[in-house]
Amino acid sequence: MSKTVILHLTGEDPILADLDDEPQPTDLFLKVSNMRRRDGKPVPYLAAGVQAVIFPWHRITFIELMPSEEERSSVVDFFRS
């Protein structure tokens, strides 16, 4: 099952992507699919029809792993009363 991540690339705006497996310390690159901007629009530097992209680790600043809908229901969010 793929997870939605926010991928922060060096010198680029953050993008949303789907990640099949969480990265391991021994991985040399990260393979993501279904890349899109945070507003849902296509990423401008990708060709039409691209299904997956492989990034070397030196291009990635950090990755945010987003919870799925079922995980989100078990998370207690902060709120104001």
N, C-alpha and C positions, 0 to 999 in steps of 0.2 A: 504494500500500500504506500503510495507516495505522500510526502508531506509538503505543504506549502512553506516556502522559505522566502525571506527578504535577503537578497544577495547584494552586498555592498562591494562594488568593484572600485579599484583605484582610479580616481579621476572621472568617475561616472556617477549618475544619479542611481539611487537604489532601484532594484527591479525585483518583481515577484517571479518565482519559478517553482517548479515541482521537482522534488528530490526523491529518488526511489529509496535509497539507503543513506543513513547518516554516515558522514565521512569518518574514516578510520585514520589514526595517526600515521599509518604507513602509506596512505594514498598520495600520489603525486599530482593528481588533478581531480576536479569535481565535474561530474556530468549532470546537467540539469535539462529539463524539458519544459515545454509550455511557458516560455519566457514572455513576460509582458511588463509594461510599466505599472506603477502602483495604481494608476487610474484605470487600468484595464486595456489601454491602447497598446498596439504592437510596439516592440522595441525598434527604433528607426535604423539601427546599424545591422539588423539581421535581414537576410534575403527572405522573400516570400516562400512559405512552405517548409522552413527549417523546423525539424522535429526535436532536435537535441543539440546542446552546445557543451563543449568540453573546455573548462578554464583551468589553466595552471594555477597552483596555489599562490604564486607571487603576484597575481592580478587581484586576488581576493583580500579585502581588508578584514571583513568579518561577515558572519552569517547569522541571521535571526531565524530560529525554528519556531514556526507558528503552530499553536495547538489546533488539533482537529475539532470538529463540532462536538464529538463525544467527549474529548478531553476537556474542552472548554466548559462543559456542563458541571464537571467536578471541581473546577478551579473557583476559588472564592475571590471575587473582585472587590476592590476597595470602593466604597461609596460614601456619599455624604447624606445625612438625614436632614 
